Amino acid sequence: MSTKKTNKKRAAPNKGKPARKTKAAKRAKAAKRPELKDLNQTTGKTYEQNLEYVKKLEEILEVRKSNPYGTNDARIFEENMAGMSLTELQEVAVRAGVFPSGNRTILKNKLTKAFKSENLGTNVVIDNGPPFELDPNNPKHKKLIEILEE
């Protein structure tokens, strides 16, 4: 009996499977995505409010009592943290459920991260003024009222 040797090539280990992504490729992909805070609405309206107005609203709504950070606005929180000592930052961290370890800078970073993750999507009430009133005597308004009633 004769034995023939066949020249079969070995199959590549990843044949039929997608190639693995390297850490650098993953970081590059993550770097391309815009952050949520950098995205803008396309309505043309500006939603940036006066800081004093926000402070007055939060005082009226007593946000300081209901929120462990004392505010829902990131700008006000950063301003408050800038004037706090390490022990005050630790007190805020305990109220917020963040482990109060590390130096002042590390603790500020922890609190900022926790604040952003907790307050993602919550905003202060925006007052757009009185609603637009339609006058039934005005021919353009009358036409719009008819369209809306249909």
Buried (B, 14 or more C-beta within 10 A) or exposed (E): EEEEEEEEEEEEEEEEEEEEEEEEEEEEEEEEEEEEEEEEEEEEEEEEBEEEEBBEBBEEBEBEEEBBBBBBBBEBBBEBBEEBEEEEBBBBBEEBEBEBEBEEEEBBEBBBEBBBEBBEEEEBEEEEEEEEEEEEEEEEBEEEEEEEEE
